[in-house]
Amino acid sequence: MIGGGQLSRMTHQASVALGAGFRVLAQSANDSAAQVVADTWLGEHDSRDAVVSAAHEVSVVTFDHEHVPLTILRELEESGVAVRPASSALTFAQDKAEMRERLAVIDVPQPRWAIVESSTDVEEFVEKWPVVLKVSRGGYDGRGVWVCHSLHEVEAVMAHELKPGVRWLIEECVPFTRELSAQVARSPHGQMVAYPVVETVQTNGMCAEVIAPAPGLEESRSAQAQRIAMTIADSLGVTGMLAVELFDTGAELFVNELAMRPHNSGHWSMDGAVTSQFENHLRAVLDLPLGSPAPLGAWTVMVNVIGGDYPDMYAAYKHCMARDPGLKIHMYGKEVRPGRKIGHVNVVSDDLDDALRRARHAAAYLTGTIEE
């Protein structure tokens, strides 16, 4: 797995039970996965030599992020290495403009959009303000995305010089009532399983909590979201996990973004599903039969632990475990910094309010927001 972050760390946990050898290419020995994976190679994900060396004599190369240059991946593929998802699919997770163009071809619902090069192009596009301006490559967790309420704001953003190969993408601002995520796993021979559609809550562009399944989502609309995700996975030839982030307007669903890897919206599955997203990602890329995504309880709530000014995580960790033995806490081994994802908590319960209360309390205590 290229990338040594928390997704790689949690995928390694799944590899142990499967009996699969697991190698990680990490930037630093202090990276989340590098701390626990014995077969760790150090190097940059955009270094041709580092990636090719780490891929030597492995069965499959996969990723915990989408930022490996496609030229490197194509070289691996041409040499006979199994890259999953393939470069031909990963390009649509790397470039939002290419994603929009392809989704239009396969006719899945998405916001009105356009590629723009100047404020004149923006003026021609806008029917009403605000609009969403994005860079086509490199953005994540709210970075590289601006909600603009006037042409003046657009011009201020577009004054920034773009890197080569990056384009400006403008989209209508969808009046959504909530955000959903539909996750599927797909194997090389086309087997697919769909997880329950979940509701995600974003804070400052970062996922703060997930409720599985999405409360009040009609069965027909849940099935529609799952069909959208499966259509995209099949049409793009995705291998592994695919997360499709959706806007729910109450009447319609629109595709927002794609992630071709385990995703924050699927962390609930570690404790709330028969087979976690991490295990199914490995099963998929290794072309093993996929595991059941069925939930283990009526509700699972995941709340991210976001770093603040409270570095003493261990004392707080013990308190939360003693206070609520049913709580599942997953820490990533990362240095505590404000605004940084350092862990998450899961609660499975027959009562949604109970699950929300317990998960939110634990996350708040771990970050020092509350003291009792």
C-alpha positions as CSV (number, residue, x, y, z in Angstrom):
1,M,0.0,0.0,0.0
2,I,1.4,3.3,-1.1
3,G,0.9,5.9,1.7
4,G,1.7,5.5,5.4
5,G,-1.3,7.2,7.0
6,Q,-4.1,5.9,9.2
7,L,-5.9,4.2,6.3
8,S,-2.8,2.1,5.7
9,R,-2.5,1.4,9.4
10,M,-6.1,0.2,9.6
11,T,-5.8,-1.8,6.4
12,H,-2.7,-3.6,7.9
13,Q,-4.9,-4.7,10.8
14,A,-7.2,-6.4,8.4
15,S,-4.3,-8.0,6.6
16,V,-3.2,-9.8,9.7
17,A,-6.5,-11.7,10.1
18,L,-6.4,-12.6,6.3
19,G,-2.9,-13.9,6.6
20,A,-1.8,-11.5,3.8
21,G,1.7,-10.1,3.7
22,F,1.5,-6.3,3.9
23,R,4.2,-3.8,2.8
24,V,3.8,0.0,3.1
25,L,5.6,2.8,1.4
26,A,5.7,5.6,3.9
27,Q,7.3,9.0,3.9
28,S,8.6,8.7,7.5
29,A,9.2,6.1,10.1
30,N,6.9,8.2,12.3
31,D,4.0,7.8,9.9
32,S,0.9,6.2,11.3
33,A,1.3,2.9,9.4
34,A,5.1,2.8,9.6
35,Q,4.8,2.6,13.4
36,V,3.1,-0.8,13.2
37,V,4.0,-2.4,9.9
38,A,7.2,-4.5,10.0
39,D,7.7,-4.4,6.2
40,T,7.9,-0.6,5.8
41,W,9.8,1.1,3.0
42,L,10.6,4.8,3.3
43,G,10.2,7.1,0.3
44,E,8.0,9.6,-1.4
45,H,4.8,8.6,-3.2
46,D,5.8,10.7,-6.2
47,S,9.3,9.3,-6.5
48,R,9.5,6.9,-9.4
49,D,12.5,5.0,-7.8
50,A,10.8,4.7,-4.4
51,V,7.5,3.4,-5.8
52,V,9.1,1.0,-8.2
53,S,11.5,-0.4,-5.5
54,A,8.7,-0.9,-3.0
55,A,6.6,-2.6,-5.6
56,H,9.3,-5.2,-6.3
57,E,8.1,-8.8,-5.8
58,V,4.6,-7.9,-4.4
59,S,1.4,-9.3,-5.8
60,V,-0.7,-6.1,-5.8
61,V,-0.1,-2.4,-5.4
62,T,-2.9,-0.3,-3.8
63,F,-3.2,3.1,-2.1
64,D,-4.3,5.0,1.0
65,H,-4.5,8.2,-1.0
66,E,-5.0,9.1,-4.7
67,H,-1.9,11.3,-5.3
68,V,0.6,8.9,-6.9
69,P,1.5,10.2,-10.4
70,L,-0.2,8.2,-13.1
71,T,3.0,8.0,-15.1
72,I,4.6,5.9,-12.4
73,L,1.6,3.6,-12.1
74,R,1.5,3.1,-15.8
75,E,5.1,2.0,-15.8
76,L,4.3,-0.5,-13.1
77,E,1.4,-1.8,-15.1
78,E,3.4,-2.1,-18.2
79,S,6.0,-4.2,-16.3
80,G,3.3,-6.6,-15.2
81,V,2.5,-5.4,-11.7
82,A,-1.1,-5.5,-10.7
83,V,-2.1,-2.0,-9.7
84,R,-5.6,-1.8,-8.1
85,P,-7.4,0.4,-8.7
86,A,-5.7,0.7,-12.1
87,S,-4.4,4.0,-13.4
88,S,-7.2,4.2,-15.9
89,A,-9.7,4.3,-12.9
90,L,-7.6,6.3,-10.5
91,T,-7.4,9.3,-12.9
92,F,-11.0,10.1,-12.1
93,A,-10.3,10.3,-8.4
94,Q,-7.2,12.4,-9.0
95,D,-8.9,15.0,-11.3
96,K,-12.3,16.4,-10.5
97,A,-12.7,17.8,-14.0
98,E,-12.1,14.4,-15.6
99,M,-14.5,12.9,-13.1
100,R,-17.2,15.3,-14.0
101,E,-16.7,14.7,-17.7
102,R,-16.9,10.9,-17.3
103,L,-19.9,11.0,-15.0
104,A,-21.7,13.0,-17.6
105,V,-21.0,10.3,-20.2
106,I,-22.4,7.6,-17.9
107,D,-25.4,9.8,-17.0
108,V,-25.3,9.8,-13.2
109,P,-26.8,12.8,-11.4
110,Q,-24.4,15.6,-10.6
111,P,-24.5,19.4,-10.1
112,R,-24.3,21.7,-13.1
113,W,-20.6,22.4,-13.8
114,A,-18.1,23.8,-16.2
115,I,-14.4,24.2,-16.8
116,V,-13.5,27.9,-16.6
117,E,-10.4,29.8,-17.4
118,S,-11.4,33.4,-16.6
119,S,-14.0,35.5,-14.7
120,T,-15.8,36.0,-18.0
121,D,-16.3,32.2,-18.2
122,V,-17.7,32.4,-14.7
123,E,-20.1,35.2,-15.5
124,E,-21.5,33.1,-18.4
125,F,-21.9,30.1,-16.1
126,V,-23.6,31.7,-13.1
127,E,-27.3,31.7,-12.8
128,K,-27.4,32.6,-9.1
129,W,-24.9,33.0,-6.3
130,P,-23.1,31.4,-4.5
131,V,-21.1,29.0,-6.7
132,V,-18.4,26.5,-5.8
133,L,-15.0,27.0,-7.3
134,K,-12.5,24.1,-7.2
135,V,-9.1,23.2,-8.4
136,S,-9.3,20.0,-10.5
137,R,-6.4,18.3,-8.7
138,G,-4.8,18.2,-5.2
139,G,-7.7,19.2,-3.0
140,Y,-9.0,17.2,-0.1
141,D,-10.8,17.7,3.3
142,G,-12.1,21.0,2.0
143,R,-8.8,22.2,0.7
144,G,-8.9,23.6,-2.9
145,V,-12.6,24.3,-2.6
146,W,-14.1,27.8,-2.3
147,V,-17.7,28.9,-1.9
148,C,-17.9,32.3,-3.7
149,H,-20.7,34.7,-3.3
150,S,-19.6,37.3,-5.9
151,L,-17.5,37.7,-9.0
152,H,-15.1,39.7,-6.9
153,E,-14.5,36.6,-4.7
154,V,-14.1,34.4,-7.7
155,E,-11.5,36.8,-9.2
156,A,-9.6,36.9,-5.9
157,V,-9.4,33.1,-5.8
158,M,-8.5,32.7,-9.5
159,A,-5.6,35.2,-9.1
160,H,-3.7,32.3,-7.6
161,E,-1.5,30.6,-10.2
162,L,-2.3,27.0,-10.9
163,K,0.2,24.2,-11.1
164,P,0.7,22.6,-14.5
165,G,-2.1,20.2,-15.4
166,V,-4.6,21.8,-12.9
167,R,-7.8,23.5,-14.1
168,W,-10.5,25.6,-12.5
169,L,-13.8,23.8,-12.1
170,I,-17.0,25.7,-11.2
171,E,-20.2,24.1,-9.9
172,E,-23.6,25.2,-8.9
173,C,-24.0,25.3,-5.1
174,V,-26.5,22.5,-4.5
175,P,-29.1,23.4,-1.8
176,F,-28.7,20.1,0.0
177,T,-30.2,19.1,3.3
178,R,-27.5,16.7,4.2
179,E,-24.5,14.7,2.8
180,L,-24.5,11.0,2.2
181,S,-21.9,8.4,1.4
182,A,-22.4,5.2,-0.6
183,Q,-19.6,2.7,-0.4
184,V,-19.1,-0.4,-2.6
185,A,-16.3,-2.9,-2.9
186,R,-15.6,-4.3,-6.4
187,S,-13.2,-7.2,-7.3
188,P,-11.3,-7.6,-10.6
189,H,-13.8,-10.2,-11.9
190,G,-16.7,-7.8,-11.1
191,Q,-18.2,-9.1,-7.8
192,M,-19.6,-6.1,-5.9
193,V,-21.1,-5.5,-2.4
194,A,-22.7,-2.3,-1.2
195,Y,-22.6,-1.0,2.3
196,P,-25.5,0.7,4.0
197,V,-25.7,4.3,2.8
198,V,-24.6,6.6,5.6
199,E,-25.1,10.3,6.6
200,T,-21.9,12.3,7.0
201,V,-21.6,15.6,9.0
202,Q,-18.8,18.0,7.8
203,T,-17.1,20.6,9.9
204,N,-14.8,23.1,8.1
205,G,-14.7,20.7,5.1
206,M,-13.7,17.7,7.2
207,C,-15.8,14.8,8.1
208,A,-16.8,15.1,11.8
209,E,-19.2,12.2,12.3
210,V,-21.0,9.4,10.4
211,I,-24.3,7.8,11.2
212,A,-24.9,4.3,9.7
213,P,-27.4,3.8,8.2
214,A,-28.5,7.4,7.2
215,P,-31.5,8.2,9.5
216,G,-34.9,8.6,7.7
217,L,-33.5,7.6,4.3
218,E,-36.3,5.9,2.4
219,E,-35.4,2.4,1.2
220,S,-35.9,3.4,-2.5
221,R,-33.5,6.4,-2.2
222,S,-31.0,4.2,-0.3
223,A,-31.2,1.8,-3.2
224,Q,-30.8,4.6,-5.7
225,A,-27.6,5.8,-3.9
226,Q,-26.2,2.2,-4.0
227,R,-27.1,1.8,-7.7
228,I,-25.3,5.1,-8.4
229,A,-22.1,3.9,-6.6
230,M,-22.2,0.5,-8.3
231,T,-22.8,2.0,-11.7
232,I,-19.7,4.3,-11.2
233,A,-17.6,1.4,-9.9
234,D,-18.5,-0.8,-12.8
235,S,-18.2,1.9,-15.5
236,L,-14.9,3.2,-14.3
237,G,-13.5,-0.3,-13.7
238,V,-12.7,0.4,-10.0
239,T,-11.0,-2.4,-8.0
240,G,-11.2,-2.1,-4.2
241,M,-13.3,0.3,-2.2
242,L,-15.1,3.2,-3.8
243,A,-16.8,5.9,-1.8
244,V,-19.3,8.1,-3.6
245,E,-20.1,11.3,-1.7
246,L,-23.6,12.6,-2.4
247,F,-25.7,15.7,-1.8
248,D,-29.2,14.9,-0.7
249,T,-31.7,17.8,-1.4
250,G,-34.6,15.9,0.0
251,A,-35.9,15.2,-3.5
252,E,-32.8,14.4,-5.5
253,L,-29.3,13.0,-5.1
254,F,-26.2,14.5,-6.7
255,V,-22.7,13.1,-6.9
256,N,-20.2,15.4,-5.2
257,E,-16.8,13.5,-5.1
258,L,-15.2,10.0,-5.4
259,A,-12.6,8.2,-3.4
260,M,-11.1,5.0,-4.6
261,R,-9.8,3.6,-1.3
262,P,-11.0,3.1,2.2
263,H,-12.7,6.3,3.3
264,N,-13.5,8.2,6.5
265,S,-17.2,7.6,5.9
266,G,-16.6,3.8,6.3
267,H,-14.7,3.8,9.6
268,W,-17.9,2.8,11.3
269,S,-17.7,-0.6,9.6
270,M,-14.7,-1.6,11.8
271,D,-17.1,-2.3,14.6
272,G,-20.5,-2.0,13.0
273,A,-20.4,-4.4,10.0
274,V,-19.8,-8.1,9.4
275,T,-16.8,-7.1,7.2
276,S,-15.0,-3.8,7.5
277,Q,-14.2,-1.6,4.6
278,F,-10.5,-2.3,5.2
279,E,-10.9,-6.1,5.0
280,N,-13.1,-5.8,1.9
281,H,-10.6,-3.5,0.2
282,L,-8.0,-6.2,0.6
283,R,-10.3,-9.0,-0.4
284,A,-11.2,-7.0,-3.5
285,V,-7.6,-6.1,-4.6
286,L,-6.5,-9.7,-4.0
287,D,-9.5,-11.0,-5.9
288,L,-10.8,-13.0,-2.9
289,P,-14.6,-13.5,-2.4
290,L,-16.0,-10.4,-0.8
291,G,-17.3,-10.3,2.7
292,S,-20.8,-9.3,3.9
293,P,-21.3,-5.6,4.5
294,A,-24.3,-6.2,6.6
295,P,-24.6,-4.1,9.8
296,L,-24.2,-5.7,13.2
297,G,-26.6,-3.4,15.0
298,A,-29.4,-1.1,14.4
299,W,-27.1,2.0,14.5
300,T,-23.4,2.7,14.4
301,V,-22.1,6.2,15.0
302,M,-18.5,7.2,14.2
303,V,-17.1,10.5,15.5
304,N,-13.7,11.7,14.5
305,V,-11.2,12.7,17.2
306,I,-9.7,16.0,16.0
307,G,-6.6,17.3,17.7
308,G,-6.7,20.5,19.8
309,D,-4.5,21.9,22.6
310,Y,-4.8,18.8,24.8
311,P,-1.9,16.5,24.2
312,D,-2.4,14.0,27.1
313,M,-4.4,11.5,25.1
314,Y,-3.5,8.5,27.2
315,A,-5.2,9.6,30.5
316,A,-8.3,10.6,28.5
317,Y,-8.2,7.3,26.7
318,K,-8.3,5.3,30.0
319,H,-11.1,7.5,31.3
320,C,-13.3,6.9,28.3
321,M,-12.7,3.1,28.3
322,A,-13.6,2.9,32.0
323,R,-16.6,5.1,31.7
324,D,-18.1,3.3,28.7
325,P,-16.8,-0.3,28.2
326,G,-18.9,-0.6,25.0
327,L,-17.1,2.2,23.3
328,K,-14.6,1.4,20.6
329,I,-11.7,3.8,20.3
330,H,-9.2,3.8,17.4
331,M,-6.1,5.9,17.7
332,Y,-3.7,6.6,14.8
333,G,-0.4,7.1,16.7
334,K,-0.2,10.7,15.3
335,E,1.2,13.7,17.0
336,V,-1.6,15.8,18.4
337,R,-2.0,19.1,16.4
338,P,-5.0,21.4,16.2
339,G,-7.3,20.4,13.3
340,R,-5.6,17.0,12.7
341,K,-7.5,13.7,12.6
342,I,-5.8,11.7,15.3
343,G,-8.4,8.9,15.9
344,H,-12.1,8.0,15.9
345,V,-14.6,6.4,18.2
346,N,-17.4,4.0,17.2
347,V,-20.6,3.1,19.2
348,V,-23.0,0.4,18.1
349,S,-26.4,0.7,19.7
350,D,-30.1,-0.1,19.2
351,D,-30.9,3.5,20.1
352,L,-29.6,6.3,17.8
353,D,-29.7,9.0,20.5
354,D,-27.7,6.8,22.8
355,A,-25.1,6.1,20.2
356,L,-24.7,9.8,19.3
357,R,-24.5,10.9,22.9
358,R,-21.9,8.3,23.9
359,A,-19.7,8.8,20.8
360,R,-19.8,12.6,21.0
361,H,-19.0,12.5,24.7
362,A,-15.9,10.3,24.2
363,A,-14.6,12.4,21.3
364,A,-15.1,15.6,23.2
365,Y,-13.3,14.2,26.3
366,L,-10.4,12.9,24.3
367,T,-9.8,16.3,22.8
368,G,-10.2,18.1,26.2
369,T,-13.4,19.9,25.1
370,I,-15.1,18.6,28.2
371,E,-13.6,17.4,31.5
372,E,-16.2,15.0,32.9
